[in-house]
Amino acid sequence: MTATDTSAAPVITDAAEITDEIRTAATDRSEQRARALIAQGVDEDAAVTQAADEAVLFARSLVQLARRGRTLIELVEAYDGNVHRLLRDLGDHLNLSLAYVDRATVEAHVERTLTSTEWAAVSGQFTALDFDDYVGEQGTWRTAWVEVVLDKAGVPGYGYTADETEAADGAKE
């Protein structure tokens, strides 16, 4: 372990962070795991011991996830819910280019309001790294990405099809 490598450091979990919900989830998982090990032919005492050890690790991971969730909520609240500003500041701090696409961005692109059904279909197509293929060498954003997402979602776009060719009707000049 190097001075900056904390991956091998023990996870410190305060007992107060183990809520009834986490305790119940760990207990249920432990019981299921012990039964599965016994079904695989593992000695009952060994199965229970292994399942209990795994339940402790599981509870610790749930505590870590809960901490992260609370931290993210606090971070967004610190920005008064302005996720765009939060991402901008994060990108500036890390010297990264971040893309933020929300309903208003897509609606501005298609120059109309999307129905709830259309937005659900479109937002379901977003993936974190899909956008990377549509960032130009100069860091410019090509609107073809939004069109591809719209096309995959079956929502009428504003001039491009999924194969990135301009549509015959309604292509933006």
C-alpha angles and dihedrals in degrees: 000000000000125000091262098038109097097164092100094045115112116258110245111214122184109219089227089065091062100091125194088258092055092044091052093047092049092047093049092047091048092052093048091047093049091051091049092050092048089049087054090056100260115149110264096238092047091047093051092047093049092045091050092051090049090048090057091052090046092052090049091051091050090051090051091050091049090051091051091048092051090047092052092048091050091048093052090045089052087059091048089245093301098140092172091059091043092053092044092053092044091050091049091050093049095037090239135135111234128189121217118190121175137163093275091054093052093043090051089051095052091037094229141078115269120225117241089253092051092048091049090052093046098044089049088063096057116107127176098244102031089089093059091075090059101051112102125226090260091052094257121148117234114213088217087087092063090047092052090050091048091048092050089050091050092241119138110253136192109267114321135083130211092270089058095246119134113260116241093234125048097007111162113240 
